[in-house]
């Protein structure tokens, strides 16, 4: 056992121009044509990836 | 305002199939050694002392995470190994193993765009090292530019600023702390859940959970909002190096520029003793409350049973800067864009921040996923998606997918110009590339030549671009040593 740190459980959801910045604008998220690469990539992520990810403390 | 030299030190997370934190020190050293780039490899660490404190004393030892000691139980270093594996790139960056993390410390630059470019060069160095390491070992290797492992371990993305020692600790602490407390609103990388304290679903800062004191010199454990390490990397009678450890590693270079620019504004005001005054009751609690405030009110308790908001803190600095400083175009644009972003988030239109701020980009993709899946914030897959936002592999990274989809514009610092004055970081890069065989060692502060000559690299000097054309060591070293201001 290598000393698991406690990770707090999630709770139910609560109620809820610099450089090349030209000011905020709402992004166009959905791209019907050709599907959504972002969603496709998210669905490919190993759901246990963060559970497996262990690091030493750095600075 | 005076040009302020700044650098970024990023510790990256490694995930290597079949390996774990027990192996991490050896793996990080081998990872650094795997970088196929031509580099200079003799770093001079003689003058580094991480235990000195700005408040005038020195710690006998630095605190360490007790869990890391368990990883080392029964293990000993490989015989004769230089575990740091220091390398200096031809741009003047330091790349080495720090506490089991490959760390890329950029060459110091004066401009925000220049520093963001060096930071992006660091990401590229990590990708090349990962490909070479994977090819050499056969182990699938992923690199993450984030600050937490979701199990209670954090690692840093530090900022370094050259600050005149004459400011003094008290004035510096009073000026900088309110900005550090508020800054995650505009620069946080976002995190699913909490690793200490009150539970939450999503917060703005990756580092907030790991801060426990307003000010101290620790970095590995019991971390502070304001780090008091006094390791100037310059003439200690003239300079301190403000070492900011409470910020997040950013994937979006616009966030990188913004977080550094905001601190520079404060430092310029502190130099003329014109920084706004906010006496925050508990900087740690305020930092963590802002990070977790899903109402976006961002209230901050002040001494005397008063209160303010992060919005007012930002605006006070902006107004003071406009009134008291001669701002360059980068700083004018910084203030303008920050105001625009703050107006949007204050009105609840946080999705307008998606192209510019990492926490908003990450929250946006998580909400998109939840909607698609018909799930909610208790979904156990969310930490994995959070992590993959920070993956440096463009084929897997969710940040890079957002760029690919046009949700975040590709970043360019513009073409590199060779006719501009140079920072000492750039001078270091030229020295190791052109005259590496003539160097005994290099450090942040000095070039040590074979034969014993030492050339000081000063943080305030804008070195002449003609250094690029120096034909021999003597003319190069003399030009560096006699430079005062490359703009003249």
Interface residues (C-beta under 8 A of the other chain):
Chain A: X2 X3 X4 X5 X6 X7 X8 X9 X10 X11 X12 X13 X14 X15 X16 X17 X18 X19 X20 X21 X23 X24 X25 X26 X27 X28 X29 X31 X36 X37 X38 X39 X41 X42 X45 X46 X47 X48 X49 X50 X51 X52 X53 X54 X55 X56 X57 X58 X59
Chain B: X9 X11 X13 X14 X15 X20 X21 X22 X24 X25 X64 X65 X66 X67 X68 X70 X71 X98 X99 X100 X101 X103 X112 X113 X116 X144 X149 X150 X151 X152 X153 X154 X155 X156 X158 X192 X193 X194 X195 X196 X197 X199 X200 X201 X219 X220 X221 X245 X254 X257 X258 X261 X294 X330 X333 X334 X336 X337 X338 X340 X341 X344 X349 X351 X352 X353 X354 X355 X356 X364 X365 X368 X369 X372 X376 X377 X378 X380 X381 X382 X383 X384 X385 X386 X387 X388 X396 X398 X401 X402 X404 X405 X406 X407 X409 X411 X412 X413
